[in-house]
C-alpha cells in the first residue's frame, strides 16, 4: 500500500495543472485518480501479470489522446510547457519501465515500448531502449532491424549500417537481417545517384567502355563483416594509373555505384544462411550437406525487382543473384523453377498488352515450360523428381486458369503436360492435373474419361482416382459405385492418409442424398476400415462424419440417439477426439437430455479422464449443478495417478478463477469500469 500511496502522491501536480487549465473537471480528476489506484493495486500484487501493465498503459494512452483533443478544442494560447503537457506520456514510459523490470525476457514487450516511444517522437529514448534490448537479446534479428530503421529515419545511415553488420555477426543465418541490410545498401546507392544528379556530378563517361564495365573488382567483407575493401590487384592498369595521377577513389566509386557492395553482401548471405540436411549416396553412411535456403534467393529476387534503382543496375544484380543460385543449389527444385520463370516475373500479364509485350510473354511462357519439362524428364536425382513434377503441374494449372491467357497458348501448355504425363514412370500429380484441366474444359469429355481409366490402371494415387471418379460422374457412367469401391480398396495403402480419406468420403458427398442411405453407407465403410490397423485415422474420420450426419441428425429422437451412442464403443473404435467431438456437439445441441451427455462422459472417461471430467463438470456448473460438478472432480482425482491428478486440479482451479473474475467484472459499476465518461464535449 505504501507504493500505491507514493504513486498517488506523484500524480497530484499534474492533476492540479489539468484542472487549472480547464482540461478536466474535478469530478473527472477524481475518476482518473480512482481508476489509476485500481491499476496500481493490481501492479503491486505478489505475482503481477503483463496484461495488467498493458491495460494500465492503454488507459494512459487513451487519456493522453483525450487531453490533446480537449486542448485543441479549448484553443488555449501557446505558453511555456507545464507538467501536464508531458506527464501523461512520461507515465506511459514509466509503466513500461516497471513492466520490463519484471519481464525482461519478453521481446514483444520491448518492441511495444519502442513503438510507443517512436509514436511520441522520443528519438533519444528509442535509441536507449533499443540498446538495452539488444544487450539483453543479441540473438533477436527483429530488434536490429527496428534499431536500424530508426537510425535511417533520422538520417544516420552509418549507425544503421553498423547495427545491421553487428546483427549479422551474431545472426549470420537470419534471412530477414540480410534482406534488410541489402535493402539499406540499395537505398544508399539510389540516394547517392539522385544526389549526384541534382548536383550535376557523374563518373567519367570516357572510362565506362565495355571492357571497363566487364572488369572484375573484388570487393569483400573482412572477417568480422564490418568493413568493405577493394582488392586493387584486380583493377585494370588504366584505373590504377588514373588513381596514381590524382583520380583517387574513382574506381571504388564506380564499383559501388555498379552494386559491388550489394553483390558481396548477396554472396556472404548465401554462405551465411546455410542449413544442413542428411543425404545418403550409394547406400553409404548418412552424411550432412550444407546448402543455402531457397527462401533467401526468393526474398532477394523480390527485393531487387521492387526496389527503385536504375534498370542496368537491377539487371546486373539479378544476373549476380541467379549466378549464385546456379552455383550454390543447381539441383534444388525451387531453384529450377525460379530460374525457369525469371523472364515471366519481369513481365506483367494483362489484357492490355502491346504487340511486342505479348510476344515477349509468349516466348517467356514457352521458355519456362521447356525448362520445367526438361527438369521433369531429367531430374538432378530420383528424390527430386516428385517435387519437380509437382512444381511443373502447378505452373501449368496456374497459367491455364488465368482468364487472360490466349486459348492457343493454353492448348500448348495442356499438350505439353499430356506428353509429360504419358511418359513411363510419370508422376501421378502430372496425370491428375492433366485430367482436371481436361474436365475444366469439358466436364463430359469422353477423352478425359478414357485417359482417366488408363492412368488409374498403373497407380494407387488418390488424386488420379478422384479425377477418374469425377470424370465418370460427369459422363453419367452407370458403374460409378463400383469404381468408387475399387478406388477405396486400391488407395488404402497410400502414404498420405488425408488424401485416402478424400477417396473414402467421395461417395458420401456425390452418391448419397437421403439420410438413411448415408447412414447405411457410413456403417458399411466403418466396418471396412476396421479390417486394417493402418486405416485407424480413416476410421476416426469416418466415425466423426457418422456422429455429425447420423447421431445428431434432426430426424431421430433422443431415445434413438441414446442407443446409437451406446452402440459406438461396442461396434467401433472411438478415440479421444471422437468422444470430445461427440460431447461438444451434444452441448451445442438444443434440448439434449442430461442422460445422453452422462452416457458420453462415462465412456469418454475410459480413454481421457482429465478432459472428460473437466468438460462434464464444466457443463454441470453452467447448468447450476455445482455440487454434482465438485463430486465429478473429486471422483476423477481419486482414480487418477498423481501427475494427472495435479493437472486436473490446476485446470479446474483455473476455470473457477476465470469464472470468478468474470462475475466480479460484471458486478462493477459502469462508471468505475469504463473511462468513456471522459467524453469530448
N, C-alpha and C positions, 0 to 999 in steps of 0.2 A: 504493500500500500504506500510505503514511503516513496517508491519510484514513481507510482502513479501520481502522487501529490506533487512531486518535483516536476513532472511533465506538465501538470496543470498550471503550476506557477510560471512556467516558461511561456505559456500561451497568453498571459494577461496583457502584456504590452501590445501585441498585435491585435487582439480583440478590441481593446480600448481604441486603438487607432482606426479600426474599421468602423466602429460606432461613431467616432468623432467625424469621420469623413462622410457619414451617411450611407455607406455601402450596405451595411446590415443594421437591422433594428436590435434593440436589447433582447427582445424575445427570440429572435433568430440566433443571436450570440449564445444565449442560454442553451438553445437546442444544439448548437455546434459543440458547446462545452460538454453537454450530456453525451452526445454521440462519440466524441473523442475519448471520454472517460471509459465508455464501453469497450472501445478498441484497445485502449491502454490496459484495461483489466485483462483482456484476452492475451495480450503480449507478455504479461508477467507470469503466466502460468508456468508450472514446472516443465511441462513439455509443450512448447509453443508450436504452432502449425504455420507452415509457409503461407497457407491461404489466408490466415489472419493478417499477416503483414501486407499481402497483396490487396485485400479488401480495404485496409486502412489507407494504403497509398491511392487506391482508386477513388476513395471518398475525398481525399485531399485534392486530387486532380479535378474532380467534379466541382469542388468548392472554388478552386482557382479559376476555372472557366466561368463560373457564375460571377466571381468578383470582377473579372475583366469585362464581362458584358454589362454589369451594373455601372462600372466606371465609364464605359463607353456611352451608356445612356445618360448618366449624370453630366457628362461633358465638363468635368472639373478642369480648372486652369492648370497648366503644367507647372509644378513646383518641384522643390527638391524632394527626392525619393525618401519615403518614410519606411518604417519597419514593416508595415502591412503590404508594401509593394513587392517584397521578396520573401516574406516569412512563410507563405504557403508553399512556395516552390522549395524553399530550404527545408521545410518539414518533409516534403516528399523524399528529398535526398536523405534526410536523417532516418526515415523509416527504412529505406533500402539499406543504409549502412548498418542499422540494427539487425536487419534480416540476414545480411551477409556475414555478420559475426557468428550466427548460428548455422548458416547453410553455405559455408564457403565452397563446398564441393558441387553446388548446384550451378552448372554452367548457364542454364536457362535464366536463372535469377540475375546473374551478371549481365547477360545480354539485355534483359528488360531494363536494368538500371542504366546501361549505356544508352538505350533508346530514349528513355525519359530525359536523360541529360542532354542528348542531342536535340530533342524536341524543344527544350527550354533554352537552347543556344549556349550551354555551358561548355565552351570549347576546351578550356584547360582542364576542367573536371573530367571530361570524356577521356582526355589523354591519361590522366592519373588512374581512372578506373580501368582502362584497357591495360595499362602497365601492371597494375595489381592482378588483374585477371590472368594475364599471360604468365606472370610469375608463379601463380598457383596452378595454372592449367596450360603448360607449354605444349602439350600434345593435342590441342584442340584447334584444328585449322580455321574454323569459322571466326575465332577471336582475332587471328592475324588478319583475316580478310576485312573484318569490321574496322580494326585499327588502321589498316592501310587505306581503306575507303575514307575514313575520317580525315586522315592527313592529306589525301588527294583533294578532297573537297575544300580544304583550307590552303591550297596551293603550296603543298610541301611534298613534291614528288620524291626527293632524295630520302626523306624519312619513311615514306611509304615503301620505297624500294628496299630500304634496309630492313623494315619489318617483314616484308614478304620473303626476302632472302634468309632472314633468321628463321622464319617459319619453315622454309624448305630444308634448311639444315637439319631441323628436328623432325620434320614430317615429309621426307622426300617421296613417300608413296601416296601423298594426297593429290588426287587429280584436281580437286577444286582449287587448291593453292597454286598449282602450276597453271591452270587456266587463268586465274586472276592475275598472276604475275605476267603472263604473256599478254593479257589484255592491257595491263598497265604499260608495257613496253610498246605495244601498238599505238596506244593513246599518246605516248611520249613522241613517237616518230611522227604521227599525224600533227601533233601540236607544233613540233619544230618546223615541219613543212609549211604549215599555214602561216607561222610567224615569219619565216623567211620570204614567203610570197608577198606578205604585206610590206616587209622592209626592202624588198627587191633584191634579196640575197639568193644566189644559186650556185651550185657547184660548177666547176669549169667544164662547159659542154664540149670543149675541144678534146678533152681526155676521155670522154664517155664513148669510145669506139666499141665495136662489137667485141674486139679482143679484150679490152679492159673490162667490159661487163661480165665476161666469162671467166675472169681471173678467180683464183681460189684464195680467199683471205681467211685465215684461220683465227676465228675469234672464239675463245673458250673461257669457261669459268675456271677459277683457281680451285684448289682443293676444298676450300670452305664454301664455295658458291657465292662469295660476297662480291667479287670483283671480276670484271671482264678485261682481257688483254688481247692485243693483236700480235700475231707471230709475224714479225717483219721479214723473216727469211722467205716467206711465201709471197711477198709483194713483188710485183714486176719491177724491173730495174728503172723504168721511167718514173714510177711513183717514188721510189727511194731517192732517185736523183732530184726529183722535184722537191722532196722534203728537205734534202740537203741544201737546196738552193733557197730555202726560206719558206716553202709552201708546206710547213709542218702541220700535220693533222688532217690534210685534205683526204688522204686515202682512208683514214679512220672515219671521217665524216661520211664519205661516200659509202663505206661498208655499213655503217649504222643505218643510213637512210635506205639502203637496199635490204635491210632486215637481217643483218648478220647476227645481231644480239638475239632476235626472236628465233632465228634458226638454231643458234646454240642452245637456247632455252628449250626448244622443242626436242632437240637431241638428248639433252640431260633429263627431260621429263620422261622420254621413252625408256631411258636406262633406269630412272629412279622409281618408276611405278611398276616394277616387275612383280609378278606373282608366281608362285611355284606350284606346278602340277605334277602329278605322278604319271609316268609313262612306262610302257613295257615294250621293248623292242626284241623281236625274235625269241620270245619266251625267256628272255634274260631277266635277272632280278630287277625289281622295280627301282627306277631312278627318278630323280627330280629334274624338271626342266623349267627354267626361268624365262618367262615371256612377258612382254608388256600387255597391259589391258587394252582391249579394243575400244573401251569406253573413252579412254584418253584421246584417241585419234578422232572419234566421233565428235567429242566436245571441241577439240581444236579446229576441226573442219568447219563446224558451225560458227565458231568464233571468228575465224578468218573471213568467212563469207559474209558475215553480217556486220563486221566492224568497218566503219568508214575509213578507207585508205585508197591509195592510187591503184588503178587496175593492174599495172605492171608489177607492183609490189605484192598485190594479192595473188597474182599468178605465180610469182616467184616462191612465195611462202607455201602455196598449195603444192607446187612441184616438190619442194623440200619435204613437206609432210607426207606425201604419197611415196616419195623415195624412202623415207624412214619406215613407212608401213610395209613396203615391199622387202626392205632389208631385215626388219625385226620379226614380223609374223606373216610371211608369204603364204602359208598354208591355212591360216585361220579362215573359217567360212564367212564370218562377218567382214573380215578384211577383203576377201574376194568380192563380196557384194559391194563394199564401199568403193573399191577400185572400178568395178564394172559400171556403177551408176554415177560416177563422178560427173560425167557430162550432163546427165539428167538434172542434177542438183543445180547446175549453172543456168538452167532454163526454167521458165515458168509456163506451165501448161494452162492455157486459157482459150476461150472461144474466139478471141480477137488477135490471134497470132498472125503476123505478117507472113508473106510467102517464104522469105529466107528463114525466119524463125521456125516456121512449120517444117521446112526441110531439115533444119538442124535437129528439131525434136524427133523426127522420124529416124534420122541417122543415129541419134543418141540412143533411142529405144532399141534399134536394131543392134547397135554395138553392145549395149548392156545385155541383151538377150543372147547374143552369140557368146559373150564371155561367160555368162552363167551356164549356158548349155555345155560349153567346153569343160567347165569346172564339174558339172554333174557327171559327164561322161569320163572325165579324167581327174578324179578327186586326188588331193595330196595323199590321202590314206583312206583305208576302208572305214576307219572310225568316223571320218568327217563326211562320208557320203550321205547319210540320212539328214544331217543338218544342212548341207548344201542343197539337197533336194527340197527340203522344206523352204529354204530361202527362195529358191527359184519358183516354187509353186506359189508362194505368197506374192512374189514380184509379178507373175503373170496375172494372178487373180486381182491384184490391186489395180493394175492398168486396164484390164478388161472391164472392170466395174466402173471405170471413170466415164462419166456421161459425155465428155468432150472428145473421147478417143475416136479416131476415124475407124469406120467399120472394117475397112480393108486391113488396117493395122491390127485390129482386134482378131481378125481371122488368121493373120500371120502368127500372132502370139499363140493362139489356140492350136494351130497346126504344129508349131514348134514344140509345144507342150505335149501334144499327142505323140510325136516321134520319140520324145524322151521317155514318155510313159510306157511305150510299147517295146522299149529296149529290154533285152534279157536281164533279169535281176533289178528291174526298175523299182524305185521306192513306191510304197503304197500311197504316200501323200501326193505324188505326181498323178497317179491314176485317179485318186479320189477328187483332186482339184479339177482334172480334165472332165470327169463326169459331171461335177457341179456346174462347170461353165457351160457344158452342153445342155444341161437341164434348164439353166437360166435363160438360154436362148430359145429352147423349145421343150416344154415340160413333157410333151407326149412323143418325144423323138424316139423313133424305133432304133436309130443308130446308137443313141445313148444307152438304150436298154440292152442292145446286143453287146456293146462294149462292156457294160456293167457285168453281164453274165460271164464274159470272157475274163475280165480282170479278177473276179471273185473266185475263179476256179483254182488259182495258184496262191492265194493269200488268206490269212486269217485276220487281216487288219480291219478293225471295226469301221473306220471311215469309208472303206470301199464297200462293205456290206450295207452300211447305211445309205450310201448313194444308190446301190442296186435296189434296195427296198423302196426308196423314194421314186426311182425310175419305174419300177413295176407298179406302184400305186398310181403314178401319174398316167401310165398306159392302161390302167384298168385291167391288169392281169388277174386271172381267177385264182392263181395259186400263191398269192402274196402271203397267206397264213403259213403255207408250207415253207416258203422261202425264209420267213422270219424264224420259224422253228429251226431250220437248218443254220441260219446265221447265229442263233443263240448257242447252238452246240459247237459251232466252228470257232467262235471268237472267245470262248470262255477261258482259254489258257493264255490269252494275250496279256502282255506285261502291264499295260496301263488299264487298271480296273475301272477307272472313271469312264473310259471310252467303251468298255464292255457293258457298263451299266446303261449307257445310251441305247445300245442294241436291245438289251433286255426290256427296256421301258418303251421302246419304239411302238410295239404292238398296243400297249395301253393307250397311247396318245393317238394312234392312227387307225386302229382296227376295232375299238370298242366304243360304243356310245351309250349303252344302257348301264345302270348301276349294278344290276345283278350279273350281267356278263362280265363287267370289270372285276367284280369280287371273285367270281369263279376263276377267271384267268389269273388273278393275283395269287390265289391259293395254289393253283397249279404251278405257277412259277416259283413260289416259295418252297414247295416240295422238291422241285428240280434243283434249286440252289442249295439244298441241304445235302445233296449227294456227294459234294466235293468240298473238302475243307478249304481249298484255295479260293472258294467263292464266298467266303464269310462276309466280305464287305458288300458284295452284291446282295446277299441275303438280308443284310441290315438295311440297305437302301430300299429293297422291295418291302420289307416289313414297315419301314417308315411311311412308304406310299400306301400300304394296306391300312395303316392307322388313320391316315388323312382321308382316304377315299371311302373306306368301308366302315371302320369302327365308329368314326364320328360323322357318318352320313346322316343327313336330316330325315332320311326315310325309315330309320329304325328307332324304336323307343329305348328307354333306359334299361329295361329288362333284357332285351336282346343285346344291347351294348355290353351289359354286365357279363353276359355269357361269353361274348366274343373276347372280352378282356381276360376272363378266367381261362379261356382256351389257349391264349397266346403262349404262356410258359409251358404248357403241356405239349403243344403241337410244334412250336417253332423254337428258335434260339435267340431270344431277345437279349440285347446288350444294354449297357448303362444308357447309351444315347437313345435307345428305343423307349425305355421306361421314362426317361426325362421328357422326351417328346410327347409321350402318352399323357403324362401328368400335366405338362404345360398346356396342352390342348384341352384337357379336362377342366383346368382352372379357367380358361377363357370361354369354355362352352356355357351357354346360358342354361340355368335350371338343372345342372347336373347334380345328381344326388350325392350326399356325403358318403354313402356306402360304396359307390363306384370308385371315388377317389381313395377311400380307405383300402380297397382291394388293390389298387395300383400301388399304393405305398407299401403294403405288406409284401408284394412281390419285388418291388424296387429295392427294398432294404436288404434283400438277399444278395444283391450284386453291388450296391453302393449305399452303405448305411449312412454315411455322413450327409451326402446331398439329399438322400431320401428323407431323413429325419428333419433336416433344415427346411426343406420345401414344405413338408407336411405340417410342421409346427408353424411355419410362417402363414400357411393358408388358414390354420385354426385361429391364429392370432388376428388375422384380418377379418375373420368372421366371429369375433367376440367370444372365443373359447380359449382364453388364456390358460386356464387350469389344465385342460387337456393338452395344450401345447407344451407346457412345462413337464407334464408326465411323459410325453413322447421323447423329449430331450433327455430326461433322466433315464428312461428305459434304454435309449440308444447308447448313452455314455457308459452305462453299466455293462454293456455287451461288447464294447469296443476295446482294442488294445490301447495302451497309454498314449502313444503318439497320435492316433486318430481321435482319441477322446479329447485331448488338448486342442486339436484343430477344430473339432465341432464346437467346443465351448467358446473358442475365440470367435468363430463365425457367428454364433448365436448372440454373444455379448455385443459384437459389433452391430448386428442388426437391431438389437434392443436400444443401443445408444443412438443409432441413427434415427430410429422412430421417436425417441425421446427428444432429440434435438429438433426434429420437425414439429413436434407438438409445442415445444417452447417457442419456436419461431412463429407459429400460427397464433399463439396466445398473446404475443406482443402487440402493443397498441400501434396503429399505423404511423402516428407522428414520430414515435421513438424508433421505428424501424426504417423509415424512408426519409432521405434528405430532400425529397421532392417538394417539401413545404417551402424550401427556399426558391421560390419561383421568380421569374423576371417579370416585373410589373410593366 
